[in-house]
Amino acid sequence: MIADRPISELLASKRALRSLEFFPPKDETGVESLRQTATALKRIAPDFVSVTYGAGGTTRDRTAQVSRLLRSEIGFTVMPHLTCVGHSRDELNAVADRLHADGYRNIMTLRGDPPKGQAEFVPFQDGLRYGSDLVALLKARHADFCLGVGGYPEKHPEARSLEVDLDNLKRKVDAGAAFITTQLFFDNAVYYRFVEKCRARGIAVPIVPGIMPVLSLKQIRRFTEMCGATLPEQLIKRLEAAGETPEIVEAIGIEWALTQIRGLLANGAPGYHLYIMNRAKSALTLAAGLAA
Ligand SMILES: Cc1cc2nc3c(=O)[nH]c(=O)nc-3n(C[C@H](O)[C@H](O)[C@H](O)COP(=O)(O)OP(=O)(O)OC[C@H]3O[C@@H](n4cnc5c(N)ncnc54)[C@H](O)[C@@H]3O)c2cc1C
């Protein structure tokens, strides 16, 4: 099994990277449509793709299945996500060994959200409490893992303040994280301020902006409420004016994301990570727009 190239090496090339995020579909029909989406996306040759990690057994099996499909069949460099939710340390070590043996070297390393119906995160029996604990466990198990961690430009919803959250982000980097991917945001000023504050705190690793092209106002309202990101008034007004016409909403979402990405790259961002919701169109349109 050939081992993947660490993303840290790609980031060191100083070329702006493009990465895409998939989530595991619910059933085999979903897997088939993901296969078609991924095939279409080969055209824009993403530097890597990532696959999120759910809370339960079946969705976790699908993370593994989809990661294999994207890696072996499509030929992408794949970064599976992994969380602490519902896993003991022994299980996490076993997952780490499996991923390593299969050639994966890049892992998005997260604490995870509390399972549905649970307000607070409670570590699993003999499990881990924080993302930084999982970074430490994975690095101790396989030193050649290249680990990404989540960063929150508008602070993590549970954190008392952005300052406290940044101290905790630094713990993840000090534990061995090689890069940070941010939660979605819609105002680049938020990202620039975040990067500045990270640098002032001694967080020196690349900070990849996470961008989500809006597909529906209802959906993005739900996401931003969950993750604490701000929706700019100007974007809300445009989306409201578009009403129920999905093509217009989508076009507005893509245009907003394109303006964001152009600005970010012009201002030295190390690339961009797209939350594509398993759809090819926005990523393909953005790539075409950026090529112009
Ligand atoms: C890029 C990205 C990808 C994601 N992918 C997934 C996914 O695949 N699956 C999924 O379930 N979720 C995913 N999430 C969501 C993520 O799991 C949640 O945001 C989760 O609530 C926090 O995870 P974390 O790893 O950032 O946690 P942590 O870094 O552990 O932080 C969680 C909270 O604890 C605080 N904290 C951290 N360390 C300490 C400490 N030592 N002492 C006191 N407080 C501390 C932090 O300030 C923060 O408020 C993703 C998020 C991002 C940004």
The ligand as a Gaussian input file, in Angstrom:
#p B3LYP/6-31G(d) Opt

LIG

0 1
 C      -13.015000      21.707000       9.616000
 C      -14.009000      21.035000      10.513000
 C      -14.401000      19.722000      10.271000
 C      -15.322000      19.087000      11.096000
 N      -15.660000      17.779000      10.842000
 C      -16.472000      17.112000      11.693000
 C      -16.754000      15.720000      11.523000
 O      -16.293000      15.088000      10.577000
 N      -17.559000      15.113000      12.424000
 C      -18.094000      15.779000      13.502000
 O      -18.800000      15.155000      14.293000
 N      -17.835000      17.090000      13.701000
 C      -17.046000      17.773000      12.834000
 N      -16.770000      19.097000      13.052000
 C      -17.421000      19.786000      14.165000
 C      -16.629000      19.626000      15.488000
 O      -16.591000      18.276000      15.864000
 C      -17.329000      20.460000      16.546000
 O      -17.175000      21.822000      16.282000
 C      -16.951000      20.122000      17.984000
 O      -17.936000      20.717000      18.839000
 C      -15.592000      20.630000      18.411000
 O      -14.567000      19.878000      17.888000
 P      -13.032000      20.356000      18.075000
 O      -12.176000      19.262000      17.641000
 O      -12.855000      21.687000      17.476000
 O      -13.011000      20.447000      19.681000
 P      -11.959000      21.000000      20.723000
 O      -10.785000      21.579000      20.114000
 O      -11.781000      19.914000      21.732000
 O      -12.795000      22.194000      21.373000
 C      -14.118000      21.981000      21.877000
 C      -14.400000      23.019000      22.965000
 O      -13.592000      22.726000      24.108000
 C      -12.746000      23.805000      24.440000
 N      -11.446000      23.230000      24.839000
 C      -10.543000      22.604000      24.061000
 N       -9.487000      22.183000      24.783000
 C       -9.723000      22.553000      26.061000
 C       -9.019000      22.406000      27.293000
 N       -7.840000      21.779000      27.352000
 N       -9.580000      22.924000      28.421000
 C      -10.803000      23.554000      28.394000
 N      -11.509000      23.718000      27.255000
 C      -10.993000      23.218000      26.110000
 C      -12.642000      24.648000      23.156000
 O      -12.366000      26.007000      23.433000
 C      -14.016000      24.446000      22.550000
 O      -14.965000      25.324000      23.124000
 C      -15.881000      19.779000      12.213000
 C      -15.502000      21.110000      12.457000
 C      -14.575000      21.742000      11.625000
 C      -14.166000      23.165000      11.902000

